[in-house]
Amino acid sequence: MYKNFHLKPLISGLFHASMLTALPGTLWAYDLGSVSSGAGNSNEAIPPAESASANAPTQGSLTATEPQSVINRNYIENTQTGASTYVDSAAIAPGVWAYSPNGPGGNENPALTLRSFVDGQYNVTFDGIPFVDGANFTHHVNSYFLAQDTGEVTVDRGPGQASTVGDATYGGTIAVRSNDPLGDPTSTVRSQIGSFNSRLVGFQYDTGVMQNYGDASGFIDYNHYQTDGALTNDNERRGNIFAKFIKPLGENTAITVVAMQNHTYQNDSPGATAPQIAQYGSHYGLNQNPLSSAYVGYNNDNFTTNFDYIGLQTRFGDWKIDNKVYTTTYTHDAMNGYNPNGTTATVQGAYPGGILLGGVNPGNQNIAGLTGMTTYTSYGNILRAIRAMGNDDLNFGLWIERQVRQSWINNVDLSTGGTGSIVNIPGSANGGNQAETSSMNTIQPYVEYVWRPTSKWSFTSGLKFNNFNRTYNSAFDTTVGGAFAYSHTWAALLPSLDAHYYVSDNWSAYGQAAEGFVAPMLFGSFYNPNQPIQPNTSAGLSYLAPEKTMNYQLGTVFKSGKLTASADVYYITNNNQSQQSGVGNLVTIQNIGAVHYQGVEGEATYNLGSGFNAYGNYSRNSYTSALPIFNAPSNTAALGMLYGRDKANASVIAKEIGSRWGGTDINGNDTHFGSYTTVNLAAGYDLGSLGWAKNAKMEFQLDDLFNRTDTIAYAGATQGGNALFWTLPGRMFSLNFSASI
């Protein structure tokens, strides 16, 4: 065991921290604060195995300075499938609405709303590094990290302190932390089967702590997953490899190297209309008719991604420094029918006189489609430093990132086979279709001072400067109908202030006030007569104003052996709210103006004894706005029972999602969705040694126990403006086996 290793002081602390992945809120000891609320800096003691803190699905941290829910490895391992993503893990948290219409990990359409904020309005980090599609600040959930390699997920509901960096932090931060290496050399095999012909195989090798190589340790993990999907003909194949290595460099320094590569192929439905759901059932996705633009062979995507970083952590004297240099890439090659699941989807009479993007008439006997590619690469560096000054701390740092992006679309005739033949308009740049290159440059320096006048009180004041520049060059821009180029910078000073008070050793309270900011999206950054604009530039163009928010929050956290509980209230103003809607391939941006959000949230776990724990959470979210805010549930709630003792674990948890608004239908009316509740069951057992296998474990998950298949969300619209919808995938099971060899 690791107690025999002769590790130097800092590295010993790092390694011991890596052994405690079940401790909520614990990051590596050298992590200087990936999320400024304190999710990675808790000094809480290790909870007893059967305590409320050890078994809580979500819980706050006693060091938190804004509302947060920490979801530990224990919950992820016991309740999530091997193909699940951070969206599936975070779904349990108060204020979170998340769904995967094709099943967990089943396609690139999982969605998550945090309070009333949709993807693009909140931040996501991996090991403290923000990653984002710079076009609209969204996150391609299914193209990066698997639950197998996730050690912890922290849902921070707020903009954080000044040290919280990212392009869209005002709605909150979902902080994903990677797994840590094991202490002993271990080879682990895993296999999973489940509903919709889902199956996963994986292999992980941990080196253990290698004394002959300077106490280095690491692991490499490969997983292959495929599924036919809950939706008809929505197939997916995915391969993911993840590696992490840690090497001590002297007594007080360590270097961490992480590399991930992922490839996903999918046949992807855009959603289904209400008549299609009524006729074919809630699982309708794509069809097998080669005369239809919804034919499975005409609708496919290839995603290739990577995420790599090198981190250096050191301490000397009163200083602690954490620096990470990183790169991420994303490439999406797509082929789609022009109007899949539209009312005029087949050849016969489908396109008489019909005009596609770029003004092309495909003819009555051809299948109109689109091919395209989007690719971007990000390079960046995050430097964080802490200088101890007596009882106080001076924190400062700098995040810089550059993302280079390219995107294009072509009209094609899919009836010619393969990827089709291009039928763009001659004599027009890219046949009158979107073709652009762009870049974004982000610079965010920050400084904070933590004042601790007593052992119970701490006050943190901070200031961050957000400087965001976007450069855009298009041979043909569909908004202006020709070539277009611009370069513009949006910037703001963002102050933050919070107070934290220890009522007792196991009870804390906090208050926070902080500003937030997000720049306009790529395809809506320049003049639009329906939106507020900034003053004209020297080039004579007008640019959309950014969204700025002011957040006020109060909360409290309590922890004992029998009970862990947290509660908070919040009030947020957004001076210039925008939201997206779409018809076919055209995305429009709707300006709403000023919006005021307010709400109350809480979560608690109570230890009943004999291995049983009761869990519940609740959030009430409301807003004042001239127009409905899409995908913003009025409330969320969860209630469940968990069991964990000796070799067995089990849980049954219900999650309710309140009523909400979606996009607009063909008549211009906003769609409304009622509340629904799903119940998930999970059970597991440690089988121990099975001869050839050591530490064998069997896990079983049964999601949506009562087989709800409600229509739950707006998915977009056909070319004719008919609304498309997502439904719940219904009851589904997963059986997982893992063992060390």
N, C-alpha and C positions, 0 to 999 in steps of 0.2 A: 504494500500500500504506500501512498505518497508520504506517510509519516517517516519513512526511512530515507527520503530524499534530503540531500543537504543543499537546500536552496538558499540563496542570499535574501536579505530581508524584504526588499520590494517585490522580488519575483515570487517569493513564498506567499506574500499577500495576494499577488495576482492569481497564483495558482489556486490558493484556497478559495478565492472568490469564484473561480471557474467551477469549483466543485459544488457551489451553492446555487445552481440555476433554479432550484425550486423556491428560493427565497424571493418573495415579491419585492420588486423595486430595486433589486441588487444588480448593478453592472460591475464590470471589472473595476478594481480599486483604483486603477490609473486613469479611468475615464473621467475627464474633468467637466462633464456636464453636457451630454448630447442634447438634453432637453432641460431648459433652464429651471423648470418647476421643481427639479430635485428628484426626478424619477430615477436617476442614476447615482444619487448621492445619499441614500438613506443610511442612517446609522442604527437602524432597528436591529434588535437581537434576532438570532435565528429562532423562528417559532417552533414549538413542539409539533411533532408529526401529525397529531390529530387535533390541533388547535384550529380555531376559526381562521386565523391568518394563513396557516399552511394550506388550507383547503378552499379558501374563498375563490370563486371564479373571477371576480374583480374586486379590487380594493384600492383605497387611497393610500398615500404615503404620509407619515407624520411630518416629513420635511416639505411637503407640497406647498407651493404658494399660489396655485390656481387649481381648479377642479381637474382631477385625473383619475383614471382607472387602470391599474396594473394587472395584466393578465399573464400569469406565470407559466413556466414550462409544464408544470404538472397538469394544468387545465388543458393546454394545447395538446399534450400527448394523449390524454385520456379521452378527449371528446372530439378531436378533429381527425379527418382522414389524412393519408399521406399526401394527397394531391391538393389539400386545402391551402388557402393563402391567408395573408394577414387580414383580409376582409372577412373571411369566415371566423377567424379567431376573435376579431374585434366586435363581431355582431352581438355578443352578449352584453356589452357595456351599456350603461344608461345613456340615453340620448343618441344612440347609434341605430340606424336602420341599414341593414345590409342584406343583399340577396344575390344569388347566382342562379339565373333561370335555367341553365343547362346542367345544374348540379355543381357541387364544390369542385373548383378547378376545371370545370367543363368547357369553358370558352372565354373569350376576351371581353365578355359583357358583365362581369360582376360589378355591382355598384354599392357605394356606401355614402350615406348622408350622416353628417356629424352635427347634432342639434338641427339647425335649419340650413346647413351649408353642404353643398354638393361637391363632388370631386372637381378640383380646380379652385376651390375656395378654402381649402385647408392644406396643410403641409404633411408630407410623409418623408421620414428619414430612415436610413438603414445604417446602424452603428454610428448614428449622429450625422450622416451625410445626406443632405436633401437630394432627391432625384425626381425629375419631372420632365414631361413633354412641354417644351417651351412655347409651343403654339397656343396652348390654353391652360397650362399648369396642371394638367391631369396626370394620372399615373396608370401605366399599363400593367394592371395587377397580375395578370396571368402569365406575364412574360419574364418574371424575375424570380422571387424566392418562394420556396415550398415551406410548408409547416414543419417538415422534417428538419430543416436547418434553422428554424426560428426558436430562440431561447426565451424570448419575452416580447410582449407587445404592450406598450403604454399608450393609452388614449388620453391625451392632454386636451381638455376642452377650454381653450383660450389661446391668446396670442403669445403667451410666455413672457419671459423677461427679455431684456435687450439682447441677451446671448442666444436667444432662439432664432436661428438663421433659416432662411428659406424664401421662396418667391411668393407664397400665399399662406402666411402664418396666422392671419387674423381669425380664421375659422377654427383653428386648433392644430395640433400636431399628432400624428400617429407615428410613434417611434418604435421601430422594429429592431430588435437586437439579435444578433446571430448566436447560434449555439457555441459553446466552448468545448475545447478538446477534452477527452477523458484522461484520467491520470495513468491508466495502464494500457499497454498495447492491446487492442481489441479489433476484431473483424466482426461486423454486424451485417446480417442479411435480413431483408424484409420482403414481405409479399402481401398484396391486398387484392381482394375481389369484391365486387359490389354490384349494385343495380346498374342497369343500362349497359351491361357487359363491360363494366369498368374493371381495370386491373392495373396493378402497379408492382414493379419489382425494383429493388434497390440494394445497394451494397455500400457500406461505409467502413473505412479503415482508419483507426486512430493509432497514432504512433506511441502514445503514452509520453511521459517525460523522459527524454533521451539524455542521460547523464554524460554519455560519451560525445554528445554534440552540444555541450554547453547548456543543458537543461531545456533544449528546444522541444516543442510539442506541437501537434497539429492533427488534422483529419482531412480526408477527402471523401466526398459522398456523391454517388451517382444514382439517379432515379429515372426510370422510364414509366410513363403513364399513358394509357389510352382508354378511350371511352366512346361508346356510340351516342352518348348524351341523352338527357331527358327529352329534348326536342327532337323530332323526327329528322334523321339525316344530318344532325349536327355533330359530326364526328370530330374527335381530336386525338392527336398524337403529340406527346411532349417528352423531350429529353432534357435533363437538367443536371449539371455537375457543379458542385460547390466545394471549395477548399479553404481552409483557414490554418495558418501556421503562426506560432509565437516563439520568439527567440530573445532570451535575456541578453543584454549588452552591458555587463557590469552590474554593480549592486543596485543601481537606482534607475535603470533604463531598460526598456523592452521595445521590440519592434514587432508589429503584427502585419501579416500579409493575407489578404482575402481576395479570392478570385471566383467569379461565378460566370457560367455560360449556359444559355438556354436556347433551345429551338422548339418551336411549336408550329404544328400544322393543324388547321381547323377548317371545317365547312361551317359557315356561320350564317344563321338566320338573322334578318333585321327585326324580327318580331312578327306578330300575326294580327290581322284585322279582327274585329269583333265577329263578323260573319264567318270567317275562317275558323275561329275558335269554336263557334256554335256548330259548324258543320263537321270539322275534323277532330275536335277535341282540344283540350288545353295544351297538349304536347306538340301541336303542329309547328313545324319549323321550315323545312325545305321539302321538295318533292323529288320524284324519280322520273319526271316527264321532261325529256330533252327538248320539247317544244315550248318550254316555259322558262322564263327568266329566273324563276325560283328553283330551277333544276340544281341538284346538289353538285353536279359537275361544273356548273358555271359560277359557283360561289365558294371561294376558298381563299385562305390567307396563310402566308408563311411569315413567322416572326423569328428574328434572330437577335439576341441581346447578350450583353455582357456587363458585369459590374465588378470593378477591380479597385483595390486601394492598398496603400502602404501607410501604416500608422506608426508614429514614434511617440512614446510616452516617457517622460523623464521627470525627476525631481532633484532639486539641489538647493540646499539652504531653505529659504522661505518660498521658493518658486516651485510650481508644478506647470509643466508644459505638455500639451497634447497637439500633435500636428498630423493631419491626414492629407495625402495627395491621392487623387482618384481620377478615374475615367469611367464613363458609361457609354454604351452604344445601343441603338435601337434601329432595326430595319424591318419594315413591313412591306412585303410584296403582296398585292391584292388583285383578285379578279372577281367581279360581281356582275350579276345580271342588272340591267338598267332599272328595272322596276319589280324586284322580287316581292311576291305577295301583294302586288298591286292588283287592281281589278282588271287591268288589261295586261296580263302577264304572259299570254301565249302568242304564238305566231299568227294564228288565224284572226286577221282583222285587228291585230293589236296596235299597229302603228300606222294606220293610214293617215298621212299628213302629220304624223307625230314628229316633233323636233327634239333632239337630244341636247345635252350640254354641248356647246360649240356649234349648234345650228345644224346638226347632221340629221337627215332623214334616213333611217335604216332600211326602209322598204317593207312591204307587207309580208315577205316570206323570209325574213332574217331575224335573228335573235340579237337584240341590241344589248350591249354590255359595256363595262368599264374595266380597264386595267390601270393600275397605278402603283406608285412606290412612295413611301415616306421613310427617310432615314435621317438620323441625327447622331452626333457624337458630342459628349460633354467632357471638358477637362476642368478640374478645379482643385482647390486647396482650402482646408479649414485649419486655422491656427487658433488655439485657445491657451490662455495663460492665466494663472492665479498667483497672486503675490500676497502672502500672509503678512498682515500688519498688526501685530498684537492679536487681539480678539477679532479683528476685522479682516476683510479680504478685498483686494482690488482685482477685479476680473476684466480682462480685455482680450480682444481677438479680431480676426479678419477672415471673412469668407469671400473668395473670388471664384467665379466660374465663367467659362465661355462655352456656348453651345452653337454648333454649326449644323444647319438643317437644309435638306433638299426634299422637294415634293413635286410630283407631277401626276396627271391623269390623261388617259387617252380613251376616246370612243372606239369600240371594237365591234365587229360582227362575230358573235360567238358561234354561229351556225357553221363556220368554216373549220371548227375543231381547234384543239389545243388552246392557246391563249387568245384565239380569234385573230382577225385581220383588222388593222387600223382603218377607220373610216372617218378620220378627222376632216374638217373643211380645208381644202387646199388654199394656199396663199395667205393663211393666218398663222401667227405664231402658235406652235403646238396645236394646230387645228382648232384654235379658239377654246382650248381647255386650260385649266390651271396649271402653271409651271412656274415654280418659284425656288429661289434660294434665300436663306435668311440666316441671321445670327443673333444671339442675345448675349450680352455681357452684364454680369451682376457683380457688384462690389458692395459688401456689407461689413464695414468696421463697427465695432461696438465697445462700450466701456461700462462697467458696473462697479458700484461700491456697496459692499455689504457691511452695515454698521450693527454691531452687537453690544448695545449699552449694558445689557445684563445677560445672564445665562438663559433667560426665558424669551427675550425679545430679539428679533433681528429685523432690520429695515434694508431693503435693497432698492437703490435708485439706479437707473440705467438709461443710456441713450444709444440708439443705433441709427446709422445713416444708410438708407437703402437707395442705391443708385442703379437703375436698370436701363440699359440701352438696347434698342432693337433696330436692326438693319434689315431691310426687305428689298428684294430685287426680283421682279416677275416679268418674264417675257410676255405673259398674258395673264392679267388679273380679271377674274370674272366679275368682281365688284365694279370696276371702272370700265370694263370692256376693252382693255388693251394693255400695253406695257405700262408698268408702274414701279416706282422705286421710292424709298424714303429711308431716313435714319432719324431716330428720335430718342430722347432720354427722358425718363420719368424719375423723379427723385423726391425723397421726403426724409425728414428727421423724425424718428419714432421714439418718444420717451416711454419709460415704464417705471412704476413705483409699486412696491408691495411691502406688506408688514406681516410678520409671522410671530406667533406667540404660543409658547408651551404652557397650557393650563396645568398640565402635570406631565410626568414622563411618558404617559400613553395617551395624551389628549392634546391636540394642537388646533389652532385657529389661524386664519389668514384673511387678508384683504388685498385686492389688486386693482390697479388702474393702468391701462396700457393702450397705446394706439396701434392700429394695424394698417396695412397698405398692400394693394396689389395693382400692377400695371394692366392695361387693356390687353386683350388677346391678340394674337398675330393677325387674324383675318377680321379685325374690327378695330384696329389701332388708329386709323385715319378717319377723316371727316365723315360723320353720319348726321344728317339734319335732325334726327330724333334724340340725339344724346348730347349731354354737356360737352363742351370743347374747351381746350386750352387756347391761349392766344396764338394767332397766326405766326408761323415761323418765317424766316427770311425767304424760304422757298415758296411761300404763299399757301402752304397747306395748313389745315387745322387738325388737331389730334384729340382723340377722346381723352377725357379726364380719368385719372385712376380712381379706384375705389379706396376710400379711407374710412376706418372704423375707430370707434372709441369703446373700449370694453371695461366694465366695472363688475367685480365679482367678490363675493364673500363666501367663506366655507369653513368647515371644521372636519377633523378626522379623529376617530377614537379607536384604540386597539387594546384588547386584553386577550387572555387565553380563551374566553368564552365568546367574545364579540368583537368583530371589526365592523366599523360603520363610518360613513362619511356623507355629508350633505352640503349643498351649496345653492346659492341664488346668483343670477346674472342679469345684466342689462347691457345691451350692445346697440350702438347706432351705426348705420352705414349711410354715408352721405350721397352715394351714387351707385345704387345696386343695379346690376345687370344680370340677365339670365338668358340662356340659349334655348332656342327651339329650332326645329328643322322640318323641311318638306323634302323628301327624297334625299338627294345629295347636297342640297342647299341648306346651310346653317345660318340662321339669323340671330341677331343679338337684340334683345328687348331691354330697354332701359326702364327701370321702375322708379328711380328717384330715391328719396330718403326712406329708409326702413328702420324700424325700431324693434329689436328682439328682446324678449324677456322670458325667464324660466326658472324652474326649481328642479333640482336633481338629488337623488340619494341612492345609496347602496348599502347593504348590510349582510353579513354572514354570522349566524349564531350556532355555536357548537352545542349539540344536544347530548353528547356523550355516546359512548359505544361505537365511535366511528362515524356517527351521523352529524351532518351540518345542514341547516336550513339557510337558503339564500333568497334574496329579493333585491330588486332595484326598481326605480321609477324616475321618470322625467316628464315634466310638463313644459312644452315649448310653445310659445305664441309670438305673434309679431303684429305690428301695425304698419300697413302698407297700402298704397293706392291700388295695387294689383296683387293677385295671389302669388305667393312664392311656391314654385314647383318643388315637389319631392321633399317637403318639410312636414313630417308627421306631427300631429298635435300633441302626441304623447308616446312614450314607450314604457314598457314595464316587463319585468321578468320575475318568475317565482319558481323555485325548485328545491330539490333535496339531493344531497350528495352523500356518498358513503365511501370511506376509505379506511381499511384496517388490514394489517398483515399483508397478504398477497392479493387482496381483492379491492376493486374500486367500482363504483356505479354512480350514475346520476340520471335524474329526470328533470328537465328544465323547460318551462314554457316561456315564450317571448311574445308579447303583444306589440303590434305596431298600430298607432292611431291613424285616423283619417287624414288625407292629404290631397293636394291638387297635383295634376300632371300638366302635359302640354295641351295644345288646342286641337279640336277636331276639324272636320272639313267645313263646318258651319261657323268656325271661329269661336266656338264655346270651349272654355277650359274644362278638362276632364277631371272628375272627382272620384276618389277611391275610398272605400270604407275601411274600417279597421279589420285586422285579422290576427289570429293567434296560432302559432305552431308549437309543437311539443317535441323535443328531442330526447332520446334515450341513449345512454352509453353504459357499457360495462367492460371490465377487463380483469384479467387474472394472470399473475406471475406464475408460470409453470415450473420455474427453476431449471434444473439440469435434465435434459432429455437424451443423455448419452452423447451423441455428436454435437448437440446444441447446449450451450450454457445461457443462463439468464433468458430463457424463452418466455415470451409474453404474448397473450392473445387479447385483442381488443375488438369490440363489436359496437358499432354505432347504428342507430335507427333514427333517422331524421324525419320530421313531419309525421309523427306517429299516427295522426288521424287523417292523413292523406288529403290535406288541403291543396287545392289546385286553383285558388282564386286568381283572378286578374288583378295584379297588384301595382303595375307601373306603366307609364307611357314610354314607349320605345322609340318614337319618331313618327314619321308619316310617309306614305307612298308618294310617288310623283304626282298623283292626282289629289293629294291632300288628305287621304283617308288615314285615320289614326291607327298606328301599330301599337301592340301591347305586349308586355311580359306577364307571364303567369308563374305561380309557384310550381316547382318541379314535381311535387307530390312526395309520397312516402318512398324512401330509399334507404338501403342498408349498405354497410361496409364491414367486412371482416378482415382484420389485419393480424398478421403474425410476424414477429421479429425474434431473432436469437443471435447470440454471439457464438462464433465458431473458432 
